């Protein structure tokens, strides 16, 4: 069995700050991490590999050269090989252009049985790339997978998370499965895995020419949506605490609301 995992390097959102003048994210000095939902997707793939000898797991990502660090972490966790789609032509991509690029990379890898992806990335929260990749590859997709129940010949049975429960779905392979955090607990990197990832396994880097993708079909040129500005809302004014009995505070509150013409 051959499995592909879609992964993304994202900024640690607990550390993200926004430039008050430019309205853009300040990425300098901000640590980057493997997107949490993608870590669950990778763990799901590695669990299948553990249970099925001969299974290989490939990880693919799109991003700047520094994303290789994240991909080496995936290799240290147990992935067999990794691919990075990196080029200036890919810059400024929205989910539409991103899915086009990732799908082109997956086509070049070829011969896959299952594609695992995270539900969504914490820096965008769109949950669109996984399903869009499936659409571009002409594959069935099941989103919000909370459990992989059973593998059959030519299909896989999964549980799809709902607000008030779950539904059991059998889907033909090859297919795309997007994963939620309830699916599993991602494993840690191992010492031997880190050594192998750093000394023996290299990340393969592809640009638009390597995946036969015309420049007009990727990056900003192929993005129908664009983020014009990001900003942090201005803090609200300091609150005022009232004191006294309930009757006194109610009277004071009504008077203040009348002053502001709220009542």
C-alpha positions in Angstrom: 0.0 0.0 0.0 1.2 3.5 -0.8 0.1 6.5 1.2 0.6 10.2 0.7 0.2 12.7 3.4 -0.4 16.4 2.7 1.4 18.6 5.4 1.9 22.3 5.9 4.4 24.3 7.9 2.5 27.0 9.8 3.5 29.7 12.3 2.9 28.9 15.9 -0.2 31.0 16.3 0.4 31.6 20.0 3.4 33.7 18.9 2.0 35.5 15.9 2.0 39.3 15.9 0.7 41.8 13.3 2.5 44.9 12.1 0.2 47.8 13.1 1.3 49.9 10.2 1.5 47.4 7.3 -1.3 45.1 8.6 0.8 42.0 7.8 1.9 39.1 9.9 5.3 39.5 11.5 7.1 36.2 10.8 10.6 37.2 11.8 11.5 35.3 14.9 8.2 33.4 15.0 8.7 29.7 15.3 7.1 27.4 12.7 5.5 24.0 13.4 3.9 21.1 11.6 0.2 22.0 11.3 -1.6 20.1 14.2 -4.3 18.4 12.1 -1.6 17.4 9.6 0.2 15.7 12.4 -2.9 13.6 13.0 -3.0 12.8 9.3 0.6 11.6 9.4 0.0 9.5 12.5 -2.9 7.8 10.8 -0.7 7.0 7.8 2.1 5.7 10.0 -0.4 3.5 12.0 -1.5 1.9 8.7 2.2 1.4 7.8 2.8 -0.3 11.2 -0.1 -2.7 10.7 0.6 -3.4 7.1 4.2 -4.4 6.2 5.4 -3.1 2.9 3.4 0.1 3.2 5.2 3.3 2.3 4.4 6.8 3.5 5.3 9.9 1.5 4.8 13.5 2.7 4.2 16.4 0.4 4.1 20.1 1.2 4.1 23.5 -0.5 6.1 26.3 1.0 9.4 28.2 1.2 12.7 26.3 1.5 12.6 26.4 5.3 9.7 24.0 5.2 12.3 21.3 4.7 12.8 21.4 8.5 9.2 20.4 9.1 9.5 17.7 6.4 12.6 16.3 8.1 10.5 16.1 11.3 7.9 14.0 9.4 10.7 11.7 8.2 12.0 11.4 11.8 8.5 10.3 12.9 8.6 7.5 10.4 7.7 8.7 6.9 9.7 7.1 4.0 10.2 10.1 1.8 9.2 13.8 1.5 8.6 16.3 -1.3 8.5 20.1 -1.1 6.9 22.2 -3.8 8.9 25.4 -3.6 9.2 28.2 -6.1 8.6 32.0 -6.3 5.9 31.1 -8.8 3.9 29.5 -6.0 3.9 32.6 -3.8 0.7 34.3 -2.9 -1.4 31.2 -3.6 -4.9 31.0 -2.2 -6.6 27.6 -1.5 -7.5 27.2 -5.2 -4.0 27.7 -6.5 -2.5 25.7 -3.5 -4.7 22.7 -4.3 -3.7 22.9 -8.0 0.0 22.8 -7.1 -0.3 20.0 -4.5 -2.4 17.9 -6.9 0.2 18.4 -9.6 2.9 17.1 -7.1 0.8 14.1 -6.2 0.3 13.2 -9.8 4.1 13.2 -10.2 4.5 10.9 -7.2 1.7 8.6 -8.6 0.5 5.1 -7.7 -1.1 6.0 -4.3 -3.9 4.2 -2.5 -4.8 6.8 0.1 -4.1 10.5 0.6 -4.4 11.7 4.2 -4.6 15.4 5.0 -5.5 17.5 8.0 -8.9 18.9 8.4 -7.6 22.5 8.1 -4.5 24.6 8.8 -4.4 26.8 11.9 -3.2 29.8 9.9 -6.1 29.9 7.5 -8.8 27.7 9.0 -10.5 27.2 5.6 -10.7 23.4 5.5 -10.7 23.8 1.7 -7.4 22.4 0.4 -8.0 18.7 1.1 -11.4 18.5 -0.7 -10.1 20.7 -3.5 -7.1 18.4 -4.0 -9.5 15.4 -4.2 -11.6 17.3 -6.8 -8.6 18.1 -9.0 -7.5 14.4 -8.8 -11.0 13.1 -9.5 -11.0 11.2 -6.2 -13.8 10.6 -3.6 -13.2 12.4 -0.3 -14.4 12.0 3.3 -13.8 14.9 5.6 -13.6 15.1 9.4 -12.4 11.5 9.8 -12.3 10.6 13.5 -11.5 6.9 13.1 -10.3 4.5 10.4 -12.2 1.3 11.1 -11.3 -1.2 8.4 -9.4 -1.7 5.2 -11.0 -3.9 2.6 -9.9 -4.8 -0.9 -10.4 -1.6 -2.9 -12.1 0.3 -0.1 -11.7 1.7 3.4 -14.3 2.1 6.2 -14.1 5.3 8.3 -16.1 7.3 10.9 -16.9 10.8 9.9 -17.4 13.3 12.8 -20.7 15.1 13.0 -21.8 17.8 15.5 -24.1 15.3 17.3 -22.4 12.0 16.6 -20.7 10.3 13.6 -21.6 8.4 10.4 -19.9 5.3 9.1 -18.7 5.5 5.5 -17.2 3.0 3.2 -15.2 4.7 0.4 -13.5 3.3 -2.6 -9.7 3.7 -2.9 -7.8 5.7 -4.0 -9.4 8.4 -2.0 -8.7 11.5 0.2 -9.3 11.5 3.9 -9.1 14.7 6.0 -8.5 14.1 9.7 -9.5 15.7 12.9 -7.5 15.7 16.2 -9.8 13.1 17.8 -8.5 10.5 15.4 -5.3 9.9 17.3 -2.3 11.2 19.3 0.7 11.9 17.0 3.8 10.0 17.9 7.1 11.7 18.8 10.3 11.6 16.7 12.7 8.9 17.6 16.5 9.3 18.0 17.2 6.8 15.3 14.5 8.5 13.1 16.2 11.9 13.6 19.6 10.5 12.7 18.2 8.8 9.6 16.2 11.9 8.5 19.3 14.2 8.8 22.0 11.9 7.4 20.3 9.4 5.0 17.0 10.8 3.7 16.8 14.0 1.6 13.8 16.1 0.9 13.0 16.2 -2.9 12.3 19.8 -4.0 10.2 20.5 -7.1 9.3 23.7 -8.8 6.6 24.4 -11.4 8.6 22.9 -14.2 9.2 19.7 -12.3 5.4 19.1 -11.9 4.5 20.4 -15.4 2.5 23.4 -14.1 2.4 26.6 -16.2 3.2 29.7 -14.1 -0.3 31.1 -14.9 -1.9 28.1 -13.1 -0.2 28.6 -9.8 0.6 31.2 -7.2 -1.0 34.7 -7.1 -1.8 34.6 -10.8 -4.1 31.6 -10.3 -5.7 32.9 -7.1 -9.2 34.2 -7.4 -9.2 35.3 -3.7 -6.6 37.5 -2.1 -6.1 38.7 1.5 -5.7 42.5 1.3 -4.9 43.1 5.0 -4.8 41.4 8.4 -5.2 43.4 11.6 -5.8 43.2 15.3 -9.0 44.9 16.4 -8.4 48.0 18.6 -8.8 47.2 22.4 -12.0 48.4 23.9 -12.0 51.1 26.6 -11.5 50.4 30.2 -14.6 49.1 32.0 -16.2 50.8 35.0 -17.0 48.8 38.2 -20.1 49.8 40.1 -20.4 49.4 43.9 -23.2 49.6 46.5 -26.4 47.7 47.0 -28.2 46.1 44.1 -30.7 48.9 44.1 -28.0 51.6 44.1 -26.0 49.9 41.3 -29.1 49.4 39.2 -30.0 53.1 39.6 -26.5 54.2 38.7 -26.4 51.9 35.7 -29.7 53.2 34.4 -28.5 56.8 34.8 -25.3 56.1 32.9 -27.2 54.4 30.1 -29.5 57.3 29.8 -26.5 59.7 29.6 -25.2 57.7 26.6 -28.7 57.6 25.1 -28.7 53.8 25.2 -32.1 53.9 26.9 
